[in-house]
Amino acid sequence: MADLIVFRCPQTGMNVQTHLEKQQIPEGRSFESFVCPACTRIHFIDLASGQPMNRER
């Protein structure tokens, strides 16, 4: 089963929906990579907050 997540693309500023397959998250790992349908680049999304990785993280 998959969950639908929504995040804001850092390149375009658009809200993007994507499916996240349910799986066990390894200890200490909170980011997952996604190919963004808005800009076709790879973004790393924090699974706990749904926010994309930025330069501060």
HELIX and SHEET records of a PDB file:
SHEET    1   A 2 ALA A   2  ARG A   8  0                                        
SHEET    2   A 2 ASN A  15  GLU A  21 -1                                        
SHEET    1   B 2 PHE A  31  VAL A  35  0                                        
SHEET    2   B 2 ILE A  42  ASP A  46 -1                                        
END                                                                             
